[in-house]
Structures are given as C-alpha cells and as structure tokens.
Amino acid sequence: MGRDVIEVFYDAACPVCRASRRWAERHDSNRRLVFCDLNDPTAASPVLAGGEGPADAMWVRLPGGEIAGGFAGWLAVLRAFPRWRPLARVLASPLVRWAGPPVYRFVARHRRALPIR
C-alpha cells in the first residue's frame, strides 16, 4: 500500500455502506481510499478494539497504522478530501462531536431498514 493510502473496511452487503462508498469514491480525487469488504475472508481486516464486531461499524486503517471505527472512521475519510475537511473540523468540534457516535450507531444498527440503495 502507498504511504498516503487509507484502507476502508466496510460491509459490502449493506445498501447504506455501498452508497457511502460510492459517495466517497466520487470525492476521492487523489485516490487515497482503498475499500475492503468485511465479508471477504481474504481481505486483511484491521485489529478491532472494544466490543464491536467487524460488521458493526465501518473501520479505517490510516497511513500510520492507526485504526478508527464508526464516527471516527468517517471523520478520517472526510479529512482525506480537501473540500470536506472544514466539515470534518466542525463535526469533530466539542460542540458537535458528542452527537456523532450515537447518531452513527443508530444509523449502523438500522442500516438494512433504511431506504437507501
């Protein structure tokens, strides 16, 4: 993998996850993201921390090897796109950050029922 590559581990069987991947690929003009399906047994999966299983969240492995999951993973993806870095800064600010993880968990828990294709 290249030095600036961000590996994104996601559930390719999930419509919301696939739509998120399509959105990210459209904005990845520097081609920094590499997507790996968590359902693929040959995909190198990141070391997962906490009680969440691999498919409970999107995970990213940053260029330095750090692992971020869920809302923190999405912030890492947004930071990879110059145009979206200001939004990532707002979402990571103390005034907003408290809402990100619970909203992410709610969407992740209900992702198969959401009308997104």
Kinemage of the C-alpha trace (Angstrom):
@kinemage 1
@onewidth
@group {chain A} dominant
@subgroup {mainchain}
@vectorlist {calphas} color= white
{ca met a 1} P 0.000 0.000 0.000
{ca gly a 2} L 1.131 3.532 -0.683
{ca arg a 3} L 2.169 5.802 2.125
{ca asp a 4} L -0.931 8.012 1.980
{ca val a 5} L -3.474 5.239 1.434
{ca ile a 6} L -6.419 4.923 3.789
{ca glu a 7} L -7.914 1.438 3.907
{ca val a 8} L -11.671 1.470 4.450
{ca phe a 9} L -13.227 -1.751 5.772
{ca tyr a 10} L -16.975 -1.777 5.178
{ca asp a 11} L -19.943 -4.139 4.786
{ca ala a 12} L -20.453 -4.502 1.023
{ca ala a 13} L -23.741 -6.342 1.650
{ca cys a 14} L -25.199 -3.194 3.237
{ca pro a 15} L -27.009 -0.708 0.944
{ca val a 16} L -26.088 2.287 3.133
{ca cys a 17} L -22.453 1.172 3.179
{ca arg a 18} L -22.379 0.769 -0.603
{ca ala a 19} L -23.960 4.210 -1.073
{ca ser a 20} L -21.382 5.681 1.308
{ca arg a 21} L -18.600 4.048 -0.682
{ca arg a 22} L -19.957 5.486 -3.950
{ca trp a 23} L -20.113 8.952 -2.360
{ca ala a 24} L -16.546 8.650 -1.058
{ca glu a 25} L -15.181 7.393 -4.375
{ca arg a 26} L -16.736 10.374 -6.200
{ca his a 27} L -14.880 12.754 -3.858
{ca asp a 28} L -11.582 10.855 -3.735
{ca ser a 29} L -9.785 12.795 -6.475
{ca asn a 30} L -6.371 11.841 -5.050
{ca arg a 31} L -7.317 8.135 -4.955
{ca arg a 32} L -6.294 7.742 -1.328
{ca leu a 33} L -9.048 5.311 -0.335
{ca val a 34} L -8.887 1.557 -0.813
{ca phe a 35} L -12.104 -0.288 0.031
{ca cys a 36} L -12.098 -3.773 1.566
{ca asp a 37} L -15.268 -5.792 2.113
{ca leu a 38} L -15.521 -7.034 5.712
{ca asn a 39} L -17.418 -10.063 4.367
{ca asp a 40} L -14.478 -11.155 2.209
{ca pro a 41} L -12.422 -13.725 4.132
{ca thr a 42} L -9.340 -12.828 2.064
{ca ala a 43} L -9.499 -9.129 2.999
{ca ala a 44} L -6.977 -8.091 5.601
{ca ser a 45} L -9.169 -6.864 8.446
{ca pro a 46} L -7.969 -4.328 10.978
{ca val a 47} L -7.405 -5.127 14.609
{ca leu a 48} L -10.735 -4.238 16.147
{ca ala a 49} L -10.991 -2.792 19.601
{ca gly a 50} L -13.867 -2.702 22.030
{ca gly a 51} L -16.985 -4.823 21.885
{ca glu a 52} L -17.982 -4.025 18.323
{ca gly a 53} L -17.687 -6.757 15.753
{ca pro a 54} L -16.227 -6.105 12.315
{ca ala a 55} L -19.580 -5.538 10.597
{ca asp a 56} L -20.971 -3.291 13.352
{ca ala a 57} L -19.097 -0.285 12.004
{ca met a 58} L -17.004 0.982 9.152
{ca trp a 59} L -13.305 0.830 10.044
{ca val a 60} L -10.337 2.633 8.560
{ca arg a 61} L -6.638 1.992 8.808
{ca leu a 62} L -4.806 5.292 8.460
{ca pro a 63} L -1.414 5.615 6.731
{ca gly a 64} L 0.413 5.457 10.086
{ca gly a 65} L -1.400 2.228 11.016
{ca glu a 66} L -3.898 3.776 13.436
{ca ile a 67} L -7.382 2.200 13.380
{ca ala a 68} L -10.529 4.332 13.615
{ca gly a 69} L -14.071 2.989 13.559
{ca gly a 70} L -17.584 4.292 13.202
{ca phe a 71} L -17.931 8.050 13.514
{ca ala a 72} L -14.165 8.492 13.992
{ca gly a 73} L -13.629 6.487 10.813
{ca trp a 74} L -15.952 8.782 8.882
{ca leu a 75} L -14.112 11.816 10.202
{ca ala a 76} L -10.870 10.289 8.901
{ca val a 77} L -12.442 9.760 5.478
{ca leu a 78} L -13.760 13.339 5.361
{ca arg a 79} L -10.317 14.660 6.301
{ca ala a 80} L -8.866 12.867 3.267
{ca phe a 81} L -10.837 15.194 0.968
{ca pro a 82} L -9.640 18.822 0.977
{ca arg a 83} L -13.122 20.130 0.159
{ca trp a 84} L -14.686 18.250 3.111
{ca arg a 85} L -12.037 18.990 5.779
{ca pro a 86} L -13.945 22.023 7.094
{ca leu a 87} L -16.986 19.809 7.739
{ca ala a 88} L -14.756 17.258 9.489
{ca arg a 89} L -13.427 20.035 11.742
{ca val a 90} L -16.971 21.128 12.630
{ca leu a 91} L -18.100 17.557 13.310
{ca ala a 92} L -15.018 16.944 15.478
{ca ser a 93} L -15.514 20.138 17.491
{ca pro a 94} L -16.532 19.759 21.145
{ca leu a 95} L -19.909 21.401 20.468
{ca val a 96} L -20.915 18.780 17.879
{ca arg a 97} L -18.738 15.713 18.478
{ca trp a 98} L -20.885 14.371 21.331
{ca ala a 99} L -23.731 13.682 18.870
{ca gly a 100} L -21.668 11.906 16.207
{ca pro a 101} L -21.092 8.481 17.796
{ca pro a 102} L -24.703 7.893 18.923
{ca val a 103} L -26.066 9.027 15.535
{ca tyr a 104} L -23.564 6.759 13.772
{ca arg a 105} L -24.531 3.786 15.983
{ca phe a 106} L -28.248 4.418 15.350
{ca val a 107} L -27.756 4.502 11.567
{ca ala a 108} L -25.466 1.436 11.682
{ca arg a 109} L -27.966 -0.519 13.771
{ca his a 110} L -30.835 0.301 11.370
{ca arg a 111} L -28.876 0.433 8.116
{ca arg a 112} L -30.607 -2.532 6.463
{ca ala a 113} L -34.059 -0.972 7.003
{ca leu a 114} L -33.167 2.463 5.604
{ca pro a 115} L -34.488 3.226 2.102
{ca ile a 116} L -31.045 3.828 0.601
{ca arg a 117} L -29.806 1.897 -2.415
